Amino acid sequence: NPKPSVSWVKGETVVKV
């Protein structure tokens, strides 16, 4: 299974599927 890319936006974790 592909791992979702985790990005930091405004100090919050945003998971992009």
SULFENTA-V373771 format. One record per run of one state. SS is the DSSP state (hx for helix, st for strand, lp for the rest). FROM is the first residue (numbers start at 0). TO is the last residue. If there is no record, write none. Layout:
SS,FROM,TO ; SS,FROM,TO
This chain:
lp,0,3 ; st,4,8 ; lp,9,10 ; st,11,15 ; lp,16,16
